[in-house]
Amino acid sequence: MQADRQATPTRDNPIRRLFIKVGVLPFFLAVALVLFTALSPRFLSAENLMNVARQSVYLVLVSLGQMLALISGGFDLSVGTAIAVTSVVSALAMTTFVGAMPVWAAILLGCLVGLAAALLIGLVNGVGIAYFDVSPFIMTLGVSSVGAGLALFLTGGVPVSDLPPEFGDAFGFGRLWGVPVPVLVALVCIAVMWVVMARMGFGIRIYAVGGNIKAAHLSAINTRRVLLMAYVLCALIAALTGLLLTARVESGDATLGGNTALESIAACVIAGVSLRGGIGRVENVVLGAFFIVLVQNGMNLAQISSYMQMVLLGLLLILAVILDQVRFRMIMSGK
């Protein structure tokens, strides 16, 4: 009885309950706000926060796709390559077609070709993981290497320029109802992803497969198809990001998305998406991606070198994974 009375305050600790429920993100966010506000008075200005919101669009999109792979029980290291391949292929297609057809037809066809290239990447990943039981780490790492090599081969390491200016004006710098087009695209994707994961059967099946793939199979869920679709959708969302980035830089670049895989995994893990699968929420992932960009922005304002930023981001990911392990043990032990 005495031991039970002593254990009760531990179970009722509000900080512990909050940590188990929402993960490490609120704690990391509070530390970042205090630290970077102290280092730079411009950090919390409305102008800077709006700038962070615009910059976070691309990582938010990639993280939503990465979330699908993580919840299904794997991860995708090839999202950066999907961005680069989409950028290069779509740019090459646009510059090829623009003289032979109306400009908007060339832009549309170029975008479709870029999406098709990313679709192929997602299919290769999904088939290897779902039907041949290849480790997600090995499969997506191998595809990442192949895709990066092909992107460099197609361009010779030189960005593809002379894209139709209408493409960049509309999708890179355009506004609709006063809101930047990339932000509107991100908002639509967030809403669709929330509906899929929270209200549709496909989302439920992804959670089931990631939580316990054997139990999902016994429940008559086609686990292979679910895994295949998770990686295909992940690649397509990365491709959409690649198109928006291509419009932003107004060239097809084989180096786009270089650190995106690490950053998207970090955003998801910090947002409470479990590396074991079966756990994760769309709204938390959006906030996690915003947090990563916020930290990068704060380090830039604090004049921390880009090399040290890579070190700090890696350490942040390691810490998030360790805390994810602690949180999982707390959940499983019922504390």
C-alpha positions in Angstrom: 0.0 0.0 0.0 2.8 2.4 0.9 4.5 1.6 -2.5 1.3 2.3 -4.3 0.8 5.7 -2.6 4.4 6.6 -3.5 3.9 5.6 -7.2 0.7 7.7 -7.6 2.3 11.1 -7.7 4.7 9.8 -10.4 1.8 8.6 -12.6 -0.1 11.9 -11.9 2.9 14.1 -12.8 1.4 16.6 -15.3 4.7 17.0 -17.2 5.0 13.3 -17.5 1.4 13.0 -18.8 2.0 15.8 -21.3 5.3 14.2 -22.5 3.5 10.8 -23.0 0.6 12.4 -24.8 2.3 14.9 -27.2 6.0 14.0 -27.2 9.0 16.3 -27.1 7.8 19.0 -29.4 6.3 21.4 -26.9 9.4 21.2 -24.8 11.7 21.8 -27.7 9.6 24.6 -29.0 9.6 26.4 -25.7 13.4 26.1 -25.4 13.9 27.4 -28.9 11.7 30.4 -28.4 13.5 31.4 -25.2 17.0 30.8 -26.5 16.7 32.4 -29.9 14.7 35.4 -28.6 17.6 36.0 -26.2 20.1 35.7 -29.0 18.3 38.0 -31.5 15.6 40.6 -30.9 14.3 40.1 -34.5 13.5 36.4 -33.9 9.9 36.9 -32.7 9.1 39.8 -35.1 6.0 39.3 -37.2 8.0 39.8 -40.4 10.5 37.0 -39.4 7.7 34.6 -38.3 6.0 35.1 -41.7 9.2 34.4 -43.4 9.6 31.2 -41.5 6.0 30.2 -42.4 6.8 30.7 -46.1 10.1 28.8 -45.9 8.5 25.9 -44.0 6.1 25.1 -46.8 8.5 22.7 -48.6 9.6 20.8 -45.5 6.0 20.5 -44.4 5.0 18.8 -47.6 8.0 16.4 -47.6 7.3 15.6 -43.9 3.7 14.7 -44.7 4.9 12.1 -47.1 7.7 10.9 -44.8 5.0 10.5 -42.1 3.2 7.9 -44.3 6.3 5.8 -44.5 7.1 6.1 -40.8 3.6 5.3 -39.7 3.6 2.2 -42.0 6.7 1.0 -40.1 9.5 2.1 -42.4 11.0 5.4 -43.6 12.1 6.9 -46.9 15.6 8.1 -47.5 15.0 8.8 -51.1 12.6 11.8 -50.7 15.5 14.2 -51.5 16.3 12.3 -54.7 12.6 12.3 -55.7 12.7 16.1 -55.4 15.9 16.4 -57.5 14.8 13.9 -60.2 11.4 15.7 -60.5 13.2 19.1 -60.8 15.6 17.9 -63.5 13.1 15.8 -65.5 10.3 18.4 -65.4 12.8 21.2 -66.4 14.2 19.2 -69.3 10.7 18.4 -70.5 9.5 22.0 -70.3 12.5 23.3 -72.2 12.0 20.6 -74.8 8.3 21.1 -75.3 8.0 24.9 -74.9 8.9 25.6 -78.6 6.6 23.0 -80.0 3.3 23.8 -78.2 1.6 26.6 -76.2 3.6 27.5 -73.1 1.0 26.3 -70.5 0.7 23.0 -72.3 4.5 22.6 -72.1 4.4 23.5 -68.4 1.6 21.0 -67.7 3.3 18.3 -69.7 6.6 19.0 -68.0 5.0 18.7 -64.5 3.3 15.4 -65.5 6.6 14.0 -66.7 8.3 15.0 -63.4 5.5 13.4 -61.4 5.8 10.3 -63.5 9.5 10.0 -62.7 8.8 10.3 -59.0 6.0 7.8 -59.3 8.5 5.3 -60.7 10.8 6.0 -57.6 7.9 5.3 -55.3 6.9 2.2 -57.1 10.4 0.8 -57.0 10.6 1.5 -53.2 7.2 0.1 -52.5 7.6 -3.1 -54.6 11.0 -3.8 -53.0 9.8 -3.3 -49.5 6.3 -4.7 -49.7 6.8 -7.6 -52.2 10.4 -8.6 -51.7 10.8 -7.8 -48.0 13.8 -5.6 -48.5 14.7 -3.4 -45.5 13.4 0.1 -46.0 16.8 1.5 -45.1 18.6 -0.5 -47.8 15.9 -0.1 -50.4 15.4 3.6 -50.2 19.1 4.3 -49.7 19.9 2.3 -52.9 17.1 4.1 -54.8 18.4 7.4 -53.5 21.9 6.7 -54.9 20.6 5.6 -58.3 18.3 8.5 -58.6 20.9 11.1 -57.6 23.3 9.6 -60.1 20.7 9.7 -62.9 19.8 13.4 -62.1 23.5 14.4 -62.3 23.9 12.3 -65.5 21.0 14.0 -67.2 22.2 17.5 -66.4 26.0 17.0 -66.4 26.0 18.6 -63.0 24.8 21.9 -64.5 21.3 23.3 -63.6 18.7 23.3 -66.4 17.9 27.0 -67.2 15.6 28.8 -69.6 12.4 27.5 -68.1 9.2 29.3 -69.1 9.0 32.5 -66.9 5.3 31.8 -66.5 6.1 28.7 -64.5 8.1 30.6 -61.9 5.7 33.6 -61.9 2.7 31.3 -61.1 4.0 28.6 -58.8 7.2 30.1 -57.4 6.2 33.7 -56.7 2.5 33.9 -57.6 -0.2 34.9 -55.1 -3.9 34.0 -55.0 -6.2 36.0 -52.9 -3.1 37.6 -51.5 -1.6 34.3 -50.3 1.5 32.8 -51.9 0.7 29.9 -54.1 3.1 27.4 -52.4 1.3 28.2 -49.1 -2.1 27.5 -50.6 -0.8 24.2 -52.1 0.6 23.2 -48.6 -2.7 24.1 -46.9 -4.7 21.9 -49.4 -2.3 19.0 -48.9 -2.5 19.3 -45.1 -6.3 19.3 -45.2 -6.4 16.3 -47.6 -3.8 14.4 -45.6 -5.8 15.0 -42.4 -9.0 13.7 -43.9 -7.2 10.6 -45.3 -5.4 9.8 -42.0 -8.3 10.6 -39.6 -11.4 9.8 -41.5 -10.7 7.4 -44.4 -10.1 3.6 -44.4 -6.7 3.9 -46.1 -5.4 6.0 -43.1 -6.8 3.4 -40.7 -5.1 0.6 -42.6 -1.7 2.4 -42.6 -1.9 2.8 -38.8 -2.9 -0.9 -38.5 0.0 -2.1 -40.7 2.5 0.1 -38.8 1.2 -1.0 -35.4 1.3 -4.7 -36.1 1.6 -5.9 -39.6 0.9 -9.6 -38.7 -2.3 -8.7 -37.0 -3.3 -6.4 -39.9 -2.8 -9.3 -42.3 -4.9 -11.6 -40.2 -7.6 -8.9 -40.2 -7.8 -9.2 -44.0 -5.9 -6.0 -44.8 -3.8 -6.2 -47.9 -0.6 -5.2 -46.2 1.5 -5.2 -49.3 -0.8 -2.9 -51.2 -0.9 -0.5 -48.2 2.9 -0.4 -48.0 3.2 0.1 -51.7 0.7 3.0 -51.6 2.5 4.6 -48.7 5.8 4.8 -50.6 4.1 5.9 -53.8 2.3 8.7 -52.1 5.5 9.7 -50.2 7.3 10.0 -53.5 4.5 12.0 -55.2 4.3 14.5 -52.4 8.1 14.9 -52.6 7.7 15.4 -56.4 5.1 18.2 -55.7 7.7 19.8 -53.5 10.3 19.4 -56.2 8.0 21.2 -58.7 7.4 24.1 -56.3 11.1 24.4 -55.5 11.9 24.3 -59.3 9.5 27.2 -59.8 11.1 29.0 -56.9 14.7 28.8 -58.2 13.6 28.9 -61.8 15.9 26.0 -62.9 16.1 22.2 -62.7 18.7 21.4 -60.2 20.1 18.0 -59.3 21.2 19.2 -55.9 17.7 20.2 -54.7 16.5 18.3 -51.6 20.0 17.4 -50.4 19.3 17.3 -46.6 15.5 16.8 -46.9 15.5 13.2 -45.8 17.2 13.9 -42.5 15.1 17.1 -41.9 11.8 15.4 -42.7 12.6 12.4 -40.4 13.7 14.8 -37.7 10.4 16.8 -38.1 8.3 13.7 -37.8 10.2 12.2 -34.8 10.1 15.5 -33.0 6.4 15.7 -33.7 5.8 12.3 -32.0 5.7 10.0 -35.0 7.1 6.7 -33.7 10.0 5.1 -35.5 8.3 1.7 -34.7 5.2 2.7 -36.8 1.6 3.0 -36.0 1.7 6.4 -34.2 1.6 9.9 -35.6 -0.7 12.9 -36.3 -0.8 15.2 -39.3 -1.1 18.4 -37.3 1.8 17.5 -35.1 4.0 16.8 -38.1 3.1 20.2 -39.6 4.2 21.9 -36.4 7.3 19.7 -36.3 8.4 20.8 -39.7 7.7 24.5 -38.8 9.9 23.9 -35.7 12.8 22.6 -37.7 12.7 25.7 -40.0 12.2 27.9 -37.0 15.4 26.5 -35.5 17.3 27.0 -38.7 16.1 30.5 -38.9 17.1 31.2 -35.3 20.6 29.8 -36.0 20.9 32.0 -39.0 20.0 35.1 -37.0 22.4 34.0 -34.4 25.1 33.8 -37.1 25.9 30.1 -36.5 27.8 28.6 -39.4 26.1 26.3 -41.9 28.4 23.5 -40.9 27.6 23.8 -37.2 23.9 23.9 -38.1 24.3 20.4 -39.6 25.9 19.2 -36.4 23.2 20.7 -34.2 20.4 19.3 -36.4 21.9 15.9 -36.2 22.2 16.1 -32.4 18.6 17.3 -32.3 17.5 14.2 -34.2 19.5 11.9 -32.0 18.0 13.5 -28.9 14.5 13.2 -30.3 15.0 9.5 -31.1 16.3 8.9 -27.5 13.3 10.7 -26.0 11.0 8.7 -28.4 12.4 5.5 -26.9 11.8 6.8 -23.4 8.3 7.8 -24.3 7.5 4.4 -25.8 8.7 2.7 -22.7 6.5 4.9 -20.5 3.5 4.1 -22.7 4.2 0.4 -22.7 4.8 0.3 -18.9 1.6 2.2 -18.2 3.4 4.8 -16.1 
